[in-house]
């Protein structure tokens, strides 16, 4: 099954622009498939895989002359799973500096590891993008908006990883394999974490707190780690694209929470697999949290692929008045409440409306979310 990806358009626009193209993403989000589809029909591609010992040996002491002999007449070089190659940033710089007519494309599944090795050497020499699990717009374009709407309960439980979407009936097994693969291979092994069981407990604690403000002190007690270590692990999990953080918005009021954080998962299926609950929506008590996580992750994808550079926040006061989602872009603010049940009306804080009179608060539910996530939405 072939599902077109939004990033194909971004890659096509940046090809042969004189800069490397860097694609970051967790394992199994489809980086290799994306590139094979994008480069289909082009027979002048040198493809190297950092997972292969042969590639790592070849790149160990790379020189300009060796690059020249490897390239032959190829005009595109792909380095897949580049985080496995030592000093990959300097080796990419050597290629881009000496072969300006060659388009370098690099992928990495461990963003925290690859970014540390690539960012500084390739400063000013790269376009960097993040690839996520399948987005609503990608799935709607493939299946049709109405059919994708009918699949919404499935997406809330099993998420949108390509392998999960393309193999209905095998979601549980696939999700467990994905979780084991990129959690243990990318996070625990790379950082040589001594207490992987506590990282798993931390992730489970975060999964149960989706949509709620996170306290590192509370998490520290729950997983029996000091606060500094908890913060380090959260940073690591965020860099490896398991979770992402949303900060509190504050401007006008003394009562606004200024330093709070909420944590969401990039994919609902991973979140549910971590807590061992892949039950249908009808049997769940956490539908509201699943809906909120889904909407936050979908908006992250939409803004990233659309290059909007919008900044996401939540809003809350010390009196527990709250707005689910605020987006700020180019000096403009938008505010939204996420309600799974269309019959349930959102109670919009009068304090917020008074403090920010020019900002309209919209309610997004399962009946109108399609227009909200559509590429046509401004």
Buried (B, 14 or more C-beta within 10 A) or exposed (E): EEBEBBBEEBBEEBBEEEBBBBBBBBBBBBBBBBBBBBBEEEEEBBBBBBEEEEBBEBBEEBEEEEBEEBBEEBBBBBBBBBBBBEBBBBBBBBBBEEBEEBBBBBBBBBBBBBBEBBEEBBEEBBBBBBBBBBBBBBBBBBBEBEEBBEBBBBBBBBBBBBBBBEEEEEBBEBBBBBBEBBBBEBBBEBBEBEBBEBBBBBBBBBBBBBBEBBBBEBBBEBBEBEBEBBBBBBEBBBBBBBBBBBBBBBEEBEEBBEEBBBBBBBBBBBBBBBBEBBEEBEEBEBBBBBBBBBBBBBBBBBBBBBEEEBBBBBBBBEEEBBBBBBBBEEEEBBBBBBBBEEEEEBEBBEBBBEBBEEBEBBBBBBEEBBEBBEBEEE
